[in-house]
Amino acid sequence: MGPEAMLGMLREGILLILMMIAPIVGSGLLVGLTVSILQATTQIQEPTLAFVPKIVTVLLVLMLLGGWIINLITRFTLQLWEKGLILF
């Protein structure tokens, strides 16, 4: 296995990680922005009001997309085994 193949798989791994975390981080960002706008317009500065909705949103997105994320990880791991990059 040459260095080009290993760098290609490393690139695919990084892209896979970005694909997996994008919906999670994006939903947390969207809810955080919405809560911040709500806090700014109503002048409510309660710190827990900012954290609780984000935590709940991230957990819900993880529950909804958990199967898809596991499927991506499984396919990538099988690719690594087929190419001989994981040896046991």
PDB file of N, CA, C and O in Angstrom:
ATOM      1  N   MET A   1       0.850  -1.165   0.000  1.00  0.00           N
ATOM      2  CA  MET A   1       0.000   0.000   0.000  1.00  0.00           C
ATOM      3  C   MET A   1       0.895   1.227   0.000  1.00  0.00           C
ATOM      4  O   MET A   1       1.719   1.411   0.895  1.00  0.00           O
ATOM      5  N   GLY A   2       0.723   2.057  -1.008  1.00  0.00           N
ATOM      6  CA  GLY A   2       1.555   3.238  -1.148  1.00  0.00           C
ATOM      7  C   GLY A   2       1.052   4.410  -0.316  1.00  0.00           C
ATOM      8  O   GLY A   2      -0.057   4.400   0.217  1.00  0.00           O
ATOM      9  N   PRO A   3       1.905   5.411  -0.228  1.00  0.00           N
ATOM     10  CA  PRO A   3       1.516   6.590   0.556  1.00  0.00           C
ATOM     11  C   PRO A   3       0.314   7.329  -0.044  1.00  0.00           C
ATOM     12  O   PRO A   3      -0.463   7.952   0.681  1.00  0.00           O
ATOM     13  N   GLU A   4       0.166   7.254  -1.377  1.00  0.00           N
ATOM     14  CA  GLU A   4      -0.969   7.937  -2.010  1.00  0.00           C
ATOM     15  C   GLU A   4      -2.288   7.328  -1.565  1.00  0.00           C
ATOM     16  O   GLU A   4      -3.255   8.046  -1.312  1.00  0.00           O
ATOM     17  N   ALA A   5      -2.328   6.014  -1.470  1.00  0.00           N
ATOM     18  CA  ALA A   5      -3.547   5.341  -1.042  1.00  0.00           C
ATOM     19  C   ALA A   5      -3.858   5.652   0.423  1.00  0.00           C
ATOM     20  O   ALA A   5      -5.013   5.858   0.795  1.00  0.00           O
ATOM     21  N   MET A   6      -2.815   5.683   1.241  1.00  0.00           N
ATOM     22  CA  MET A   6      -3.033   5.988   2.653  1.00  0.00           C
ATOM     23  C   MET A   6      -3.505   7.427   2.835  1.00  0.00           C
ATOM     24  O   MET A   6      -4.387   7.691   3.653  1.00  0.00           O
ATOM     25  N   LEU A   7      -2.925   8.358   2.078  1.00  0.00           N
ATOM     26  CA  LEU A   7      -3.369   9.750   2.157  1.00  0.00           C
ATOM     27  C   LEU A   7      -4.797   9.893   1.638  1.00  0.00           C
ATOM     28  O   LEU A   7      -5.564  10.702   2.159  1.00  0.00           O
ATOM     29  N   GLY A   8      -5.156   9.123   0.628  1.00  0.00           N
ATOM     30  CA  GLY A   8      -6.527   9.147   0.120  1.00  0.00           C
ATOM     31  C   GLY A   8      -7.520   8.663   1.159  1.00  0.00           C
ATOM     32  O   GLY A   8      -8.585   9.256   1.329  1.00  0.00           O
ATOM     33  N   MET A   9      -7.176   7.587   1.854  1.00  0.00           N
ATOM     34  CA  MET A   9      -8.066   7.084   2.896  1.00  0.00           C
ATOM     35  C   MET A   9      -8.130   8.051   4.084  1.00  0.00           C
ATOM     36  O   MET A   9      -9.181   8.188   4.709  1.00  0.00           O
ATOM     37  N   LEU A  10      -7.028   8.715   4.397  1.00  0.00           N
ATOM     38  CA  LEU A  10      -7.025   9.721   5.450  1.00  0.00           C
ATOM     39  C   LEU A  10      -7.947  10.881   5.068  1.00  0.00           C
ATOM     40  O   LEU A  10      -8.701  11.388   5.898  1.00  0.00           O
ATOM     41  N   ARG A  11      -7.873  11.289   3.805  1.00  0.00           N
ATOM     42  CA  ARG A  11      -8.749  12.360   3.315  1.00  0.00           C
ATOM     43  C   ARG A  11     -10.208  11.933   3.408  1.00  0.00           C
ATOM     44  O   ARG A  11     -11.056  12.714   3.841  1.00  0.00           O
ATOM     45  N   GLU A  12     -10.506  10.709   3.009  1.00  0.00           N
ATOM     46  CA  GLU A  12     -11.878  10.201   3.102  1.00  0.00           C
ATOM     47  C   GLU A  12     -12.346  10.130   4.549  1.00  0.00           C
ATOM     48  O   GLU A  12     -13.514  10.394   4.834  1.00  0.00           O
ATOM     49  N   GLY A  13     -11.454   9.778   5.459  1.00  0.00           N
ATOM     50  CA  GLY A  13     -11.799   9.727   6.873  1.00  0.00           C
ATOM     51  C   GLY A  13     -12.137  11.093   7.436  1.00  0.00           C
ATOM     52  O   GLY A  13     -13.087  11.237   8.205  1.00  0.00           O
ATOM     53  N   ILE A  14     -11.363  12.094   7.054  1.00  0.00           N
ATOM     54  CA  ILE A  14     -11.637  13.456   7.513  1.00  0.00           C
ATOM     55  C   ILE A  14     -12.956  13.958   6.945  1.00  0.00           C
ATOM     56  O   ILE A  14     -13.735  14.593   7.655  1.00  0.00           O
ATOM     57  N   LEU A  15     -13.215  13.678   5.665  1.00  0.00           N
ATOM     58  CA  LEU A  15     -14.492  14.074   5.070  1.00  0.00           C
ATOM     59  C   LEU A  15     -15.659  13.345   5.729  1.00  0.00           C
ATOM     60  O   LEU A  15     -16.734  13.922   5.896  1.00  0.00           O
ATOM     61  N   LEU A  16     -15.458  12.100   6.098  1.00  0.00           N
ATOM     62  CA  LEU A  16     -16.492  11.325   6.790  1.00  0.00           C
ATOM     63  C   LEU A  16     -16.815  11.947   8.144  1.00  0.00           C
ATOM     64  O   LEU A  16     -17.983  12.057   8.517  1.00  0.00           O
ATOM     65  N   ILE A  17     -15.791  12.348   8.872  1.00  0.00           N
ATOM     66  CA  ILE A  17     -16.007  12.989  10.171  1.00  0.00           C
ATOM     67  C   ILE A  17     -16.783  14.288   9.993  1.00  0.00           C
ATOM     68  O   ILE A  17     -17.703  14.571  10.760  1.00  0.00           O
ATOM     69  N   LEU A  18     -16.421  15.071   8.995  1.00  0.00           N
ATOM     70  CA  LEU A  18     -17.142  16.320   8.742  1.00  0.00           C
ATOM     71  C   LEU A  18     -18.595  16.059   8.364  1.00  0.00           C
ATOM     72  O   LEU A  18     -19.484  16.795   8.791  1.00  0.00           O
ATOM     73  N   MET A  19     -18.847  15.020   7.566  1.00  0.00           N
ATOM     74  CA  MET A  19     -20.221  14.682   7.201  1.00  0.00           C
ATOM     75  C   MET A  19     -21.027  14.239   8.416  1.00  0.00           C
ATOM     76  O   MET A  19     -22.221  14.525   8.501  1.00  0.00           O
ATOM     77  N   MET A  20     -20.394  13.548   9.353  1.00  0.00           N
ATOM     78  CA  MET A  20     -21.106  13.051  10.520  1.00  0.00           C
ATOM     79  C   MET A  20     -21.437  14.168  11.504  1.00  0.00           C
ATOM     80  O   MET A  20     -22.515  14.168  12.099  1.00  0.00           O
ATOM     81  N   ILE A  21     -20.521  15.122  11.682  1.00  0.00           N
ATOM     82  CA  ILE A  21     -20.765  16.147  12.692  1.00  0.00           C
ATOM     83  C   ILE A  21     -21.496  17.366  12.155  1.00  0.00           C
ATOM     84  O   ILE A  21     -21.997  18.167  12.944  1.00  0.00           O
ATOM     85  N   ALA A  22     -21.575  17.535  10.842  1.00  0.00           N
ATOM     86  CA  ALA A  22     -22.216  18.730  10.283  1.00  0.00           C
ATOM     87  C   ALA A  22     -23.677  18.882  10.715  1.00  0.00           C
ATOM     88  O   ALA A  22     -24.055  19.973  11.142  1.00  0.00           O
ATOM     89  N   PRO A  23     -24.516  17.844  10.626  1.00  0.00           N
ATOM     90  CA  PRO A  23     -25.898  18.039  11.071  1.00  0.00           C
ATOM     91  C   PRO A  23     -26.015  18.295  12.575  1.00  0.00           C
ATOM     92  O   PRO A  23     -26.895  19.036  13.012  1.00  0.00           O
ATOM     93  N   ILE A  24     -25.144  17.692  13.353  1.00  0.00           N
ATOM     94  CA  ILE A  24     -25.199  17.851  14.803  1.00  0.00           C
ATOM     95  C   ILE A  24     -24.799  19.272  15.193  1.00  0.00           C
ATOM     96  O   ILE A  24     -25.506  19.943  15.945  1.00  0.00           O
ATOM     97  N   VAL A  25     -23.663  19.720  14.675  1.00  0.00           N
ATOM     98  CA  VAL A  25     -23.186  21.061  14.997  1.00  0.00           C
ATOM     99  C   VAL A  25     -24.099  22.115  14.381  1.00  0.00           C
ATOM    100  O   VAL A  25     -24.372  23.143  15.000  1.00  0.00           O
ATOM    101  N   GLY A  26     -24.567  21.859  13.167  1.00  0.00           N
ATOM    102  CA  GLY A  26     -25.452  22.815  12.504  1.00  0.00           C
ATOM    103  C   GLY A  26     -26.755  23.020  13.251  1.00  0.00           C
ATOM    104  O   GLY A  26     -27.218  24.152  13.388  1.00  0.00           O
ATOM    105  N   SER A  27     -27.352  21.946  13.735  1.00  0.00           N
ATOM    106  CA  SER A  27     -28.607  22.090  14.483  1.00  0.00           C
ATOM    107  C   SER A  27     -28.372  22.807  15.804  1.00  0.00           C
ATOM    108  O   SER A  27     -29.185  23.639  16.207  1.00  0.00           O
ATOM    109  N   GLY A  28     -27.280  22.497  16.478  1.00  0.00           N
ATOM    110  CA  GLY A  28     -26.954  23.203  17.721  1.00  0.00           C
ATOM    111  C   GLY A  28     -26.702  24.676  17.482  1.00  0.00           C
ATOM    112  O   GLY A  28     -27.100  25.521  18.283  1.00  0.00           O
ATOM    113  N   LEU A  29     -26.035  24.986  16.370  1.00  0.00           N
ATOM    114  CA  LEU A  29     -25.774  26.374  16.017  1.00  0.00           C
ATOM    115  C   LEU A  29     -27.063  27.121  15.711  1.00  0.00           C
ATOM    116  O   LEU A  29     -27.242  28.261  16.141  1.00  0.00           O
ATOM    117  N   LEU A  30     -27.956  26.485  14.973  1.00  0.00           N
ATOM    118  CA  LEU A  30     -29.225  27.110  14.612  1.00  0.00           C
ATOM    119  C   LEU A  30     -30.087  27.379  15.847  1.00  0.00           C
ATOM    120  O   LEU A  30     -30.664  28.458  15.978  1.00  0.00           O
ATOM    121  N   VAL A  31     -30.172  26.410  16.742  1.00  0.00           N
ATOM    122  CA  VAL A  31     -30.951  26.598  17.971  1.00  0.00           C
ATOM    123  C   VAL A  31     -30.285  27.647  18.859  1.00  0.00           C
ATOM    124  O   VAL A  31     -30.976  28.473  19.456  1.00  0.00           O
ATOM    125  N   GLY A  32     -28.982  27.628  18.955  1.00  0.00           N
ATOM    126  CA  GLY A  32     -28.276  28.633  19.764  1.00  0.00           C
ATOM    127  C   GLY A  32     -28.488  30.035  19.237  1.00  0.00           C
ATOM    128  O   GLY A  32     -28.673  30.973  20.013  1.00  0.00           O
ATOM    129  N   LEU A  33     -28.464  30.186  17.924  1.00  0.00           N
ATOM    130  CA  LEU A  33     -28.701  31.495  17.320  1.00  0.00           C
ATOM    131  C   LEU A  33     -30.127  31.962  17.574  1.00  0.00           C
ATOM    132  O   LEU A  33     -30.361  33.132  17.880  1.00  0.00           O
ATOM    133  N   THR A  34     -31.076  31.045  17.446  1.00  0.00           N
ATOM    134  CA  THR A  34     -32.480  31.389  17.690  1.00  0.00           C
ATOM    135  C   THR A  34     -32.692  31.814  19.140  1.00  0.00           C
ATOM    136  O   THR A  34     -33.368  32.809  19.401  1.00  0.00           O
ATOM    137  N   VAL A  35     -32.124  31.074  20.074  1.00  0.00           N
ATOM    138  CA  VAL A  35     -32.267  31.411  21.490  1.00  0.00           C
ATOM    139  C   VAL A  35     -31.566  32.742  21.785  1.00  0.00           C
ATOM    140  O   VAL A  35     -32.079  33.540  22.569  1.00  0.00           O
ATOM    141  N   SER A  36     -30.427  32.989  21.183  1.00  0.00           N
ATOM    142  CA  SER A  36     -29.713  34.250  21.403  1.00  0.00           C
ATOM    143  C   SER A  36     -30.521  35.432  20.899  1.00  0.00           C
ATOM    144  O   SER A  36     -30.580  36.473  21.553  1.00  0.00           O
ATOM    145  N   ILE A  37     -31.148  35.273  19.729  1.00  0.00           N
ATOM    146  CA  ILE A  37     -31.999  36.351  19.211  1.00  0.00           C
ATOM    147  C   ILE A  37     -33.186  36.570  20.133  1.00  0.00           C
ATOM    148  O   ILE A  37     -33.562  37.710  20.404  1.00  0.00           O
ATOM    149  N   LEU A  38     -33.776  35.489  20.615  1.00  0.00           N
ATOM    150  CA  LEU A  38     -34.892  35.591  21.549  1.00  0.00           C
ATOM    151  C   LEU A  38     -34.463  36.287  22.840  1.00  0.00           C
ATOM    152  O   LEU A  38     -35.191  37.135  23.356  1.00  0.00           O
ATOM    153  N   GLN A  39     -33.301  35.941  23.359  1.00  0.00           N
ATOM    154  CA  GLN A  39     -32.803  36.571  24.582  1.00  0.00           C
ATOM    155  C   GLN A  39     -32.508  38.048  24.366  1.00  0.00           C
ATOM    156  O   GLN A  39     -32.770  38.872  25.241  1.00  0.00           O
ATOM    157  N   ALA A  40     -31.962  38.382  23.201  1.00  0.00           N
ATOM    158  CA  ALA A  40     -31.638  39.780  22.927  1.00  0.00           C
ATOM    159  C   ALA A  40     -32.896  40.628  22.779  1.00  0.00           C
ATOM    160  O   ALA A  40     -32.923  41.776  23.223  1.00  0.00           O
ATOM    161  N   THR A  41     -33.937  40.076  22.159  1.00  0.00           N
ATOM    162  CA  THR A  41     -35.146  40.866  21.965  1.00  0.00           C
ATOM    163  C   THR A  41     -35.957  41.000  23.246  1.00  0.00           C
ATOM    164  O   THR A  41     -36.618  42.020  23.444  1.00  0.00           O
ATOM    165  N   THR A  42     -35.925  39.997  24.122  1.00  0.00           N
ATOM    166  CA  THR A  42     -36.704  40.064  25.362  1.00  0.00           C
ATOM    167  C   THR A  42     -35.856  40.511  26.550  1.00  0.00           C
ATOM    168  O   THR A  42     -36.390  40.698  27.643  1.00  0.00           O
ATOM    169  N   GLN A  43     -34.576  40.683  26.366  1.00  0.00           N
ATOM    170  CA  GLN A  43     -33.619  41.084  27.397  1.00  0.00           C
ATOM    171  C   GLN A  43     -33.603  40.121  28.588  1.00  0.00           C
ATOM    172  O   GLN A  43     -33.382  40.532  29.726  1.00  0.00           O
ATOM    173  N   ILE A  44     -33.840  38.843  28.312  1.00  0.00           N
ATOM    174  CA  ILE A  44     -33.716  37.807  29.332  1.00  0.00           C
ATOM    175  C   ILE A  44     -32.294  37.252  29.228  1.00  0.00           C
ATOM    176  O   ILE A  44     -31.903  36.753  28.173  1.00  0.00           O
ATOM    177  N   GLN A  45     -31.532  37.332  30.290  1.00  0.00           N
ATOM    178  CA  GLN A  45     -30.138  36.875  30.255  1.00  0.00           C
ATOM    179  C   GLN A  45     -29.927  35.680  31.172  1.00  0.00           C
ATOM    180  O   GLN A  45     -29.013  35.678  31.997  1.00  0.00           O
ATOM    181  N   GLU A  46     -30.747  34.695  31.032  1.00  0.00           N
ATOM    182  CA  GLU A  46     -30.633  33.473  31.836  1.00  0.00           C
ATOM    183  C   GLU A  46     -29.683  32.506  31.127  1.00  0.00           C
ATOM    184  O   GLU A  46     -29.967  32.095  30.002  1.00  0.00           O
ATOM    185  N   PRO A  47     -28.555  32.127  31.759  1.00  0.00           N
ATOM    186  CA  PRO A  47     -27.582  31.246  31.087  1.00  0.00           C
ATOM    187  C   PRO A  47     -28.133  29.858  30.752  1.00  0.00           C
ATOM    188  O   PRO A  47     -27.781  29.289  29.719  1.00  0.00           O
ATOM    189  N   THR A  48     -28.985  29.315  31.606  1.00  0.00           N
ATOM    190  CA  THR A  48     -29.496  27.974  31.320  1.00  0.00           C
ATOM    191  C   THR A  48     -30.435  27.972  30.126  1.00  0.00           C
ATOM    192  O   THR A  48     -30.616  26.942  29.477  1.00  0.00           O
ATOM    193  N   LEU A  49     -31.030  29.113  29.837  1.00  0.00           N
ATOM    194  CA  LEU A  49     -31.917  29.206  28.685  1.00  0.00           C
ATOM    195  C   LEU A  49     -31.151  28.994  27.381  1.00  0.00           C
ATOM    196  O   LEU A  49     -31.731  28.569  26.382  1.00  0.00           O
ATOM    197  N   ALA A  50     -29.872  29.285  27.388  1.00  0.00           N
ATOM    198  CA  ALA A  50     -29.066  29.097  26.179  1.00  0.00           C
ATOM    199  C   ALA A  50     -28.590  27.649  26.029  1.00  0.00           C
ATOM    200  O   ALA A  50     -28.481  27.152  24.909  1.00  0.00           O
ATOM    201  N   PHE A  51     -28.306  26.971  27.138  1.00  0.00           N
ATOM    202  CA  PHE A  51     -27.696  25.643  27.063  1.00  0.00           C
ATOM    203  C   PHE A  51     -28.693  24.500  26.918  1.00  0.00           C
ATOM    204  O   PHE A  51     -28.459  23.571  26.145  1.00  0.00           O
ATOM    205  N   VAL A  52     -29.778  24.554  27.635  1.00  0.00           N
ATOM    206  CA  VAL A  52     -30.718  23.433  27.649  1.00  0.00           C
ATOM    207  C   VAL A  52     -31.305  23.139  26.271  1.00  0.00           C
ATOM    208  O   VAL A  52     -31.322  21.973  25.875  1.00  0.00           O
ATOM    209  N   PRO A  53     -31.793  24.138  25.509  1.00  0.00           N
ATOM    210  CA  PRO A  53     -32.319  23.816  24.178  1.00  0.00           C
ATOM    211  C   PRO A  53     -31.263  23.238  23.237  1.00  0.00           C
ATOM    212  O   PRO A  53     -31.561  22.370  22.417  1.00  0.00           O
ATOM    213  N   LYS A  54     -30.023  23.728  23.361  1.00  0.00           N
ATOM    214  CA  LYS A  54     -28.959  23.188  22.498  1.00  0.00           C
ATOM    215  C   LYS A  54     -28.661  21.731  22.845  1.00  0.00           C
ATOM    216  O   LYS A  54     -28.487  20.908  21.947  1.00  0.00           O
ATOM    217  N   ILE A  55     -28.600  21.407  24.117  1.00  0.00           N
ATOM    218  CA  ILE A  55     -28.335  20.034  24.535  1.00  0.00           C
ATOM    219  C   ILE A  55     -29.445  19.106  24.063  1.00  0.00           C
ATOM    220  O   ILE A  55     -29.182  18.021  23.543  1.00  0.00           O
ATOM    221  N   VAL A  56     -30.691  19.542  24.248  1.00  0.00           N
ATOM    222  CA  VAL A  56     -31.835  18.723  23.829  1.00  0.00           C
ATOM    223  C   VAL A  56     -31.817  18.527  22.317  1.00  0.00           C
ATOM    224  O   VAL A  56     -32.066  17.424  21.832  1.00  0.00           O
ATOM    225  N   THR A  57     -31.525  19.587  21.573  1.00  0.00           N
ATOM    226  CA  THR A  57     -31.485  19.489  20.103  1.00  0.00           C
ATOM    227  C   THR A  57     -30.397  18.537  19.637  1.00  0.00           C
ATOM    228  O   THR A  57     -30.633  17.709  18.758  1.00  0.00           O
ATOM    229  N   VAL A  58     -29.214  18.646  20.211  1.00  0.00           N
ATOM    230  CA  VAL A  58     -28.113  17.769  19.811  1.00  0.00           C
ATOM    231  C   VAL A  58     -28.449  16.315  20.124  1.00  0.00           C
ATOM    232  O   VAL A  58     -28.171  15.431  19.313  1.00  0.00           O
ATOM    233  N   LEU A  59     -29.038  16.057  21.281  1.00  0.00           N
ATOM    234  CA  LEU A  59     -29.412  14.685  21.614  1.00  0.00           C
ATOM    235  C   LEU A  59     -30.485  14.147  20.671  1.00  0.00           C
ATOM    236  O   LEU A  59     -30.427  12.985  20.268  1.00  0.00           O
ATOM    237  N   LEU A  60     -31.463  14.982  20.315  1.00  0.00           N
ATOM    238  CA  LEU A  60     -32.497  14.544  19.369  1.00  0.00           C
ATOM    239  C   LEU A  60     -31.910  14.244  17.992  1.00  0.00           C
ATOM    240  O   LEU A  60     -32.275  13.252  17.361  1.00  0.00           O
ATOM    241  N   VAL A  61     -31.003  15.098  17.531  1.00  0.00           N
ATOM    242  CA  VAL A  61     -30.371  14.860  16.224  1.00  0.00           C
ATOM    243  C   VAL A  61     -29.536  13.585  16.267  1.00  0.00           C
ATOM    244  O   VAL A  61     -29.527  12.822  15.301  1.00  0.00           O
ATOM    245  N   LEU A  62     -28.835  13.344  17.372  1.00  0.00           N
ATOM    246  CA  LEU A  62     -28.069  12.103  17.507  1.00  0.00           C
ATOM    247  C   LEU A  62     -28.981  10.877  17.488  1.00  0.00           C
ATOM    248  O   LEU A  62     -28.640   9.851  16.899  1.00  0.00           O
ATOM    249  N   MET A  63     -30.142  10.990  18.136  1.00  0.00           N
ATOM    250  CA  MET A  63     -31.073   9.863  18.131  1.00  0.00           C
ATOM    251  C   MET A  63     -31.642   9.630  16.739  1.00  0.00           C
ATOM    252  O   MET A  63     -31.800   8.484  16.317  1.00  0.00           O
ATOM    253  N   LEU A  64     -31.950  10.702  16.025  1.00  0.00           N
ATOM    254  CA  LEU A  64     -32.528  10.568  14.683  1.00  0.00           C
ATOM    255  C   LEU A  64     -31.517  10.083  13.654  1.00  0.00           C
ATOM    256  O   LEU A  64     -31.849   9.268  12.793  1.00  0.00           O
ATOM    257  N   LEU A  65     -30.291  10.577  13.738  1.00  0.00           N
ATOM    258  CA  LEU A  65     -29.285  10.256  12.721  1.00  0.00           C
ATOM    259  C   LEU A  65     -28.276   9.198  13.180  1.00  0.00           C
ATOM    260  O   LEU A  65     -27.297   8.936  12.482  1.00  0.00           O
ATOM    261  N   GLY A  66     -28.505   8.594  14.337  1.00  0.00           N
ATOM    262  CA  GLY A  66     -27.557   7.609  14.857  1.00  0.00           C
ATOM    263  C   GLY A  66     -27.346   6.431  13.926  1.00  0.00           C
ATOM    264  O   GLY A  66     -26.213   5.990  13.734  1.00  0.00           O
ATOM    265  N   GLY A  67     -28.423   5.912  13.343  1.00  0.00           N
ATOM    266  CA  GLY A  67     -28.299   4.783  12.417  1.00  0.00           C
ATOM    267  C   GLY A  67     -27.504   5.138  11.178  1.00  0.00           C
ATOM    268  O   GLY A  67     -26.686   4.349  10.704  1.00  0.00           O
ATOM    269  N   TRP A  68     -27.749   6.333  10.655  1.00  0.00           N
ATOM    270  CA  TRP A  68     -27.018   6.796   9.474  1.00  0.00           C
ATOM    271  C   TRP A  68     -25.526   6.946   9.783  1.00  0.00           C
ATOM    272  O   TRP A  68     -24.681   6.573   8.969  1.00  0.00           O
ATOM    273  N   ILE A  69     -25.208   7.492  10.959  1.00  0.00           N
ATOM    274  CA  ILE A  69     -23.810   7.676  11.347  1.00  0.00           C
ATOM    275  C   ILE A  69     -23.121   6.324  11.521  1.00  0.00           C
ATOM    276  O   ILE A  69     -21.993   6.143  11.063  1.00  0.00           O
ATOM    277  N   ILE A  70     -23.782   5.381  12.174  1.00  0.00           N
ATOM    278  CA  ILE A  70     -23.217   4.042  12.340  1.00  0.00           C
ATOM    279  C   ILE A  70     -22.996   3.376  10.987  1.00  0.00           C
ATOM    280  O   ILE A  70     -21.990   2.695  10.788  1.00  0.00           O
ATOM    281  N   ASN A  71     -23.932   3.568  10.054  1.00  0.00           N
ATOM    282  CA  ASN A  71     -23.800   3.008   8.716  1.00  0.00           C
ATOM    283  C   ASN A  71     -22.579   3.586   7.999  1.00  0.00           C
ATOM    284  O   ASN A  71     -21.840   2.845   7.350  1.00  0.00           O
ATOM    285  N   LEU A  72     -22.356   4.897   8.108  1.00  0.00           N
ATOM    286  CA  LEU A  72     -21.183   5.514   7.491  1.00  0.00           C
ATOM    287  C   LEU A  72     -19.886   4.967   8.078  1.00  0.00           C
ATOM    288  O   LEU A  72     -18.948   4.656   7.344  1.00  0.00           O
ATOM    289  N   ILE A  73     -19.838   4.851   9.397  1.00  0.00           N
ATOM    290  CA  ILE A  73     -18.633   4.346  10.056  1.00  0.00           C
ATOM    291  C   ILE A  73     -18.372   2.893   9.660  1.00  0.00           C
ATOM    292  O   ILE A  73     -17.228   2.503   9.424  1.00  0.00           O
ATOM    293  N   THR A  74     -19.436   2.098   9.589  1.00  0.00           N
ATOM    294  CA  THR A  74     -19.284   0.687   9.224  1.00  0.00           C
ATOM    295  C   THR A  74     -18.762   0.540   7.806  1.00  0.00           C
ATOM    296  O   THR A  74     -17.854  -0.252   7.552  1.00  0.00           O
ATOM    297  N   ARG A  75     -19.339   1.309   6.875  1.00  0.00           N
ATOM    298  CA  ARG A  75     -18.869   1.219   5.480  1.00  0.00           C
ATOM    299  C   ARG A  75     -17.415   1.652   5.359  1.00  0.00           C
ATOM    300  O   ARG A  75     -16.646   1.035   4.621  1.00  0.00           O
ATOM    301  N   PHE A  76     -17.028   2.704   6.072  1.00  0.00           N
ATOM    302  CA  PHE A  76     -15.645   3.170   6.004  1.00  0.00           C
ATOM    303  C   PHE A  76     -14.689   2.132   6.592  1.00  0.00           C
ATOM    304  O   PHE A  76     -13.612   1.894   6.046  1.00  0.00           O
ATOM    305  N   THR A  77     -15.086   1.518   7.705  1.00  0.00           N
ATOM    306  CA  THR A  77     -14.245   0.489   8.318  1.00  0.00           C
ATOM    307  C   THR A  77     -14.088  -0.714   7.395  1.00  0.00           C
ATOM    308  O   THR A  77     -12.996  -1.270   7.278  1.00  0.00           O
ATOM    309  N   LEU A  78     -15.172  -1.116   6.742  1.00  0.00           N
ATOM    310  CA  LEU A  78     -15.074  -2.228   5.793  1.00  0.00           C
ATOM    311  C   LEU A  78     -14.173  -1.872   4.614  1.00  0.00           C
ATOM    312  O   LEU A  78     -13.444  -2.727   4.109  1.00  0.00           O
ATOM    313  N   GLN A  79     -14.219  -0.624   4.177  1.00  0.00           N
ATOM    314  CA  GLN A  79     -13.308  -0.180   3.108  1.00  0.00           C
ATOM    315  C   GLN A  79     -11.858  -0.301   3.557  1.00  0.00           C
ATOM    316  O   GLN A  79     -10.999  -0.749   2.798  1.00  0.00           O
ATOM    317  N   LEU A  80     -11.591   0.102   4.801  1.00  0.00           N
ATOM    318  CA  LEU A  80     -10.221   0.010   5.311  1.00  0.00           C
ATOM    319  C   LEU A  80      -9.760  -1.437   5.386  1.00  0.00           C
ATOM    320  O   LEU A  80      -8.607  -1.732   5.070  1.00  0.00           O
ATOM    321  N   TRP A  81     -10.643  -2.349   5.800  1.00  0.00           N
ATOM    322  CA  TRP A  81     -10.277  -3.771   5.850  1.00  0.00           C
ATOM    323  C   TRP A  81     -10.023  -4.322   4.457  1.00  0.00           C
ATOM    324  O   TRP A  81      -9.082  -5.090   4.256  1.00  0.00           O
ATOM    325  N   GLU A  82     -10.850  -3.940   3.494  1.00  0.00           N
ATOM    326  CA  GLU A  82     -10.658  -4.430   2.132  1.00  0.00           C
ATOM    327  C   GLU A  82      -9.339  -3.964   1.527  1.00  0.00           C
ATOM    328  O   GLU A  82      -8.698  -4.702   0.777  1.00  0.00           O
ATOM    329  N   LYS A  83      -8.939  -2.749   1.852  1.00  0.00           N
ATOM    330  CA  LYS A  83      -7.698  -2.216   1.304  1.00  0.00           C
ATOM    331  C   LYS A  83      -6.479  -2.619   2.112  1.00  0.00           C
ATOM    332  O   LYS A  83      -5.346  -2.321   1.732  1.00  0.00           O
ATOM    333  N   GLY A  84      -6.714  -3.296   3.224  1.00  0.00           N
ATOM    334  CA  GLY A  84      -5.583  -3.791   4.014  1.00  0.00           C
ATOM    335  C   GLY A  84      -4.953  -2.751   4.916  1.00  0.00           C
ATOM    336  O   GLY A  84      -3.807  -2.910   5.335  1.00  0.00           O
ATOM    337  N   LEU A  85      -5.686  -1.682   5.225  1.00  0.00           N
ATOM    338  CA  LEU A  85      -5.122  -0.657   6.098  1.00  0.00           C
ATOM    339  C   LEU A  85      -5.343  -0.964   7.579  1.00  0.00           C
ATOM    340  O   LEU A  85      -4.686  -0.380   8.441  1.00  0.00           O
ATOM    341  N   ILE A  86      -6.255  -1.866   7.870  1.00  0.00           N
ATOM    342  CA  ILE A  86      -6.464  -2.322   9.253  1.00  0.00           C
ATOM    343  C   ILE A  86      -6.037  -3.783   9.313  1.00  0.00           C
ATOM    344  O   ILE A  86      -6.601  -4.635   8.625  1.00  0.00           O
ATOM    345  N   LEU A  87      -5.067  -4.053  10.116  1.00  0.00           N
ATOM    346  CA  LEU A  87      -4.576  -5.431  10.249  1.00  0.00           C
ATOM    347  C   LEU A  87      -4.734  -5.878  11.684  1.00  0.00           C
ATOM    348  O   LEU A  87      -4.333  -5.162  12.600  1.00  0.00           O
ATOM    349  N   PHE A  88      -5.306  -7.040  11.897  1.00  0.00           N
ATOM    350  CA  PHE A  88      -5.451  -7.597  13.245  1.00  0.00           C
ATOM    351  C   PHE A  88      -4.746  -8.918  13.315  1.00  0.00           C
ATOM    352  O   PHE A  88      -4.744  -9.561  14.365  1.00  0.00           O
TER     353      PHE A  88
END
